[in-house]
């Protein structure tokens, strides 16, 4: 499993040593303690938010095991909108990109997420190794997500797949009204597109319009869907029209853009566990739920510098799939992810 080998290297295991859950969780605990100490020192927001914890001693005193993460308070999207620069841990000169996100609710205050260039490289490196399950040297990779600005998700994906040896076609987001669909399908035929990245709705619409196109179907091998809930109907439609394997990705800007991705088994999503510590909680009580039970996804960043987040509540719902993955990875598996309104689909 290439991702396991990559993570083994990231956490400092000797060359050739197999990744284990014990080694990974030891790394997560160490990085969690470091992150807590880092934000207490650098972030005015977390210095105040974590002050009760500081009274109990150092992070190592409080966080004896990963289970002790429950002693830390949650961070919410409202915090992200209201605290703004009070959550930032680096100087302005170190910031490589700021992403502004709209928020819902009465305040209308936007959320802003800060990244250093090193933070953005974490995502590119994740793509470089994670997407080897679906693309390789000689592939033509169509990017149908924002890629116009350096550091945007599509730009980072394009750089990552180019490191694998694929040729990236940076098209960017296309209108949902279908006004550019014929143009995109023409590019797919002319350039011999074999794989790519798109939202579920975009890919399903293009697949439907090109149903019966033997040239596109002959070339397409895989497609990665991200940024939207993927219904079984859309997935089946894409696979039928293009004759390709559909891979799914779950992530959000707050996570550093990349979160969890399907492997060759395509049965759940493996999180990037060296960079993110995930929990599934009961949304009403805040208690961590055991594997197999549905709840809200919460994550903590372990390697971010500009704006680390402690126990960030996503509002998305999933569960940890029980048992081992057929691919052989020791990484956990998230089940299909939906938001609060779609919780009933599980």
Secondary structure by P-SEA (a helix, b strand, c coil): caaaaaaaaaacccccccccaaaaaaaaaaaaaaaaaaaaaccaaaaaaaaaaaaacccccccccccccccbbbbcaaaaacccccccccccccccbbbbbbbbccccbbbbbbbcaaaaaaaaaaaaccccccccccbbbbbcccccccccaaaaaaaaaaaabbbbbccccccccccaaaaaaaaaaaaccccccccaaaaaaaaaaaccaaaaaacccbbbbccccccaaaaaaaaaaccbbbbbbbbccccccccbbbcccccbbbcccccbbbbbccccccccccccbbbbbbbbbccccccccccccccbbbbbbcccccccccbbbbcccccccccccc
